[in-house]
Amino acid sequence: MIKAAESDTKKEFPIKTKKKVSAEVWARRLLIYISGLFLLAMGVAFSIKSGLGVSPVSSFPYALSLVFNMDVGLLSTIVFSFYVVLQIVLLRRNFQLKNLFQLAIASLFGFFVSLSNTIIAPLSPVGYFSQLALLGISLVLIAIGIIFYLAANVIPQPPEGLVLALQKVTKVPFSKVKVMFDVTSVSLAGLLLIFFHGNVVGLREGTVIAALGVGKLIGIFSKWIKPPVLRFCKNDIVEKE
């Protein structure tokens, strides 16, 4: 879901990448990128806390965390790192070494998920409406995080990187590959949960709401958030080579 929303909104972020940029510009982009990752992780944590369902991209790590009783942040790092390995296998010589930085991104995102879960641990939703409120906060945080993440234009996250690799190999349009990726992730998560828990805990109406709602929220928030973020990143200011 998260990455699908990203792919649908990339056209809204006209970023120049072919020219050299100053250290200050890179520092600004990294700050926005890392901030976006943290907001995304916090959104994932709120979706888990709501109990109404996690997003498709987080469904498999979350299912593994329930099956093996391990930290979802750690398993997010492991799963996302595996996605990088799959990219190497698929692309072989066409794999760009710079994409190995996705391993660092996987570790950082996993750490942020664990940290976010710790921060909001005291929250205890009582009743369905409070659960919906937490889900709403999750959607807002994820949407804003995606806006930040795309504006920075640093490097794709591992799930998006894997979808891009599959698209290059299969020649199937990105949007269709993304849908198949999300369906596969949710299906694997569901099978794991049914086999080990007898139900699909963590995959509920919130999963559908997130899949349908984040993109719309990005469109709404981008009108106010995107311009100042891009100005801060100085994506329209490049140095001459």
C-alpha positions in Angstrom: 0.0 0.0 0.0 2.6 2.5 1.0 4.7 1.9 -2.0 1.7 1.9 -4.3 0.9 5.3 -3.1 4.5 6.4 -3.6 4.5 5.2 -7.2 1.2 7.0 -7.9 2.5 10.3 -6.5 6.0 10.4 -7.9 4.9 12.6 -10.8 4.0 15.2 -8.2 7.6 15.6 -7.1 9.7 17.1 -10.0 13.2 16.5 -8.8 16.4 17.0 -10.7 18.9 14.2 -10.2 21.4 14.3 -13.1 23.5 17.2 -11.8 25.8 17.5 -8.9 24.4 19.0 -5.7 26.1 20.5 -2.8 26.8 18.9 0.5 24.3 21.2 2.1 21.6 20.0 -0.3 22.4 16.4 0.4 22.3 17.0 4.1 18.8 18.6 3.7 17.6 15.8 1.6 18.9 13.2 4.1 17.2 15.0 6.9 13.9 15.0 5.1 14.3 11.4 4.0 15.1 10.2 7.5 12.2 12.2 8.9 10.0 10.6 6.3 11.2 7.1 7.3 10.4 7.9 11.0 6.9 9.1 10.2 6.3 6.0 8.1 7.5 3.8 11.0 5.3 5.7 13.4 2.4 5.2 11.1 3.1 1.5 11.0 3.2 1.4 14.8 -0.1 3.2 15.1 -1.7 0.8 12.6 -0.5 -2.1 14.7 -1.7 -0.5 18.0 -5.1 0.2 16.5 -5.7 -3.5 16.1 -7.7 -2.9 12.9 -5.1 -4.2 10.4 -1.7 -3.3 9.1 -0.8 -2.1 5.6 0.1 -4.6 2.9 3.8 -3.8 2.8 4.0 -4.4 6.6 1.8 -7.4 6.7 4.4 -10.1 6.1 6.9 -8.8 8.7 4.0 -8.4 11.2 2.8 -11.9 10.6 6.3 -13.3 11.1 6.5 -11.3 14.4 3.4 -13.0 15.6 4.5 -16.5 14.5 8.0 -16.3 16.0 7.2 -13.9 18.8 9.9 -11.5 17.7 10.1 -7.7 17.4 8.3 -6.5 14.3 11.0 -3.9 13.7 13.7 -6.5 13.6 11.7 -8.7 11.3 11.0 -5.7 9.1 14.8 -5.3 8.8 15.3 -8.9 7.9 12.5 -9.1 5.4 13.5 -5.8 3.7 17.1 -7.0 3.6 15.9 -10.2 1.9 14.2 -8.0 -0.7 17.6 -6.5 -1.5 19.0 -9.9 -2.0 16.2 -10.8 -4.4 17.0 -7.6 -6.4 20.6 -8.8 -6.8 19.4 -12.2 -7.9 16.9 -10.8 -10.4 19.1 -8.0 -11.9 22.5 -9.6 -11.6 24.9 -7.3 -13.5 22.3 -4.7 -13.9 22.1 -4.2 -10.1 23.5 -0.9 -9.2 25.9 -0.9 -6.2 24.3 2.2 -4.8 21.2 0.2 -4.1 23.1 -1.7 -1.5 22.4 1.3 0.7 18.9 -0.1 0.8 20.3 -2.5 3.5 21.1 0.5 5.7 17.6 1.9 5.0 16.1 -1.5 6.0 18.0 -1.4 9.3 17.1 2.2 10.0 13.4 1.6 9.2 13.3 -1.5 11.4 14.9 0.5 14.2 12.3 3.3 13.8 9.5 0.7 13.9 10.8 -0.7 17.1 11.3 2.7 18.6 7.8 3.9 17.5 6.2 0.8 19.1 8.1 1.6 22.3 7.0 5.3 22.3 3.3 4.5 21.9 3.3 1.4 24.0 1.4 3.2 26.9 -1.5 3.8 24.5 -4.4 1.4 25.0 -7.4 1.9 22.8 -10.7 1.2 24.4 -13.6 0.6 22.0 -13.9 0.6 18.3 -14.0 4.4 17.9 -10.6 4.8 19.7 -9.2 2.1 17.4 -10.5 4.1 14.4 -8.8 7.2 15.8 -5.5 5.4 16.0 -5.9 4.1 12.5 -6.7 7.6 11.3 -3.5 8.9 12.9 -1.6 6.1 11.2 -2.9 7.1 7.8 -2.0 10.7 8.3 1.5 9.8 9.5 2.1 7.4 6.6 0.8 10.0 4.0 3.1 12.8 5.4 6.0 10.3 5.6 5.6 9.4 2.0 5.5 13.0 0.9 8.8 13.6 2.8 10.3 10.4 1.5 9.6 11.2 -2.1 10.6 14.8 -1.9 14.1 13.8 -0.7 14.7 11.5 -3.7 17.6 9.7 -2.0 17.1 6.0 -2.6 14.1 3.6 -2.9 13.1 1.5 0.1 13.6 -2.2 -0.4 10.0 -3.1 -1.2 9.8 -0.5 -3.9 13.3 -1.5 -5.1 12.1 -5.1 -5.5 9.0 -4.1 -7.4 11.2 -2.0 -9.7 13.5 -5.0 -10.2 10.5 -7.3 -11.0 9.2 -4.7 -13.4 12.5 -4.5 -15.3 12.8 -8.3 -15.6 9.2 -9.0 -16.5 8.5 -5.8 -18.5 5.1 -5.7 -16.8 3.9 -2.2 -15.9 5.0 -1.0 -12.5 1.4 -0.5 -11.2 0.5 -4.1 -12.0 3.6 -5.5 -10.5 2.9 -3.5 -7.3 -0.6 -4.9 -7.0 0.8 -8.4 -7.4 3.5 -7.7 -4.8 0.9 -6.4 -2.3 -1.4 -9.3 -3.0 1.4 -11.8 -2.5 2.6 -10.1 0.7 -0.9 -10.1 2.2 -1.6 -13.7 1.0 1.7 -15.0 2.5 0.9 -13.2 5.8 -2.6 -14.6 5.8 -1.4 -18.2 5.2 1.2 -17.9 8.0 -1.4 -16.6 10.4 -4.0 -19.1 9.5 -1.6 -22.0 9.8 0.0 -21.0 13.1 -2.8 -19.0 14.7 -6.0 -20.2 13.1 -7.0 -16.7 12.1 -5.8 -13.6 10.2 -5.2 -11.3 13.1 -3.6 -8.1 11.9 -5.3 -8.2 8.5 -8.6 -6.5 8.9 -10.7 -3.6 7.6 -7.8 -1.3 8.4 -5.7 -3.0 5.8 -8.2 -2.1 3.1 -8.8 1.4 4.4 -5.1 2.0 4.4 -4.7 0.7 0.9 -7.5 3.0 -0.4 -7.0 6.0 1.8 -3.3 6.9 1.9 -3.1 7.9 -1.7 -6.1 10.3 -1.3 -4.5 11.8 1.8 -1.2 12.3 0.0 -3.1 14.2 -2.7 -4.7 16.4 -0.1 -1.7 17.1 2.1 0.7 17.6 -0.8 -1.0 20.9 -1.6 0.3 22.4 1.6 3.3 20.2 2.6 5.0 19.5 -0.7 6.1 23.1 -1.7 7.9 24.0 1.5 9.5 20.5 1.8 10.8 20.8 -1.8 12.1 24.3 -1.1 13.8 23.0 2.0 15.4 20.2 0.0 16.4 22.8 -2.6 15.5 20.3 -5.3 15.2 23.1 -7.8 18.7 24.4 -7.0 21.7 22.5 -8.4 25.3 23.3 -8.9 26.8 23.5 -12.3 29.3 20.7 -13.1 
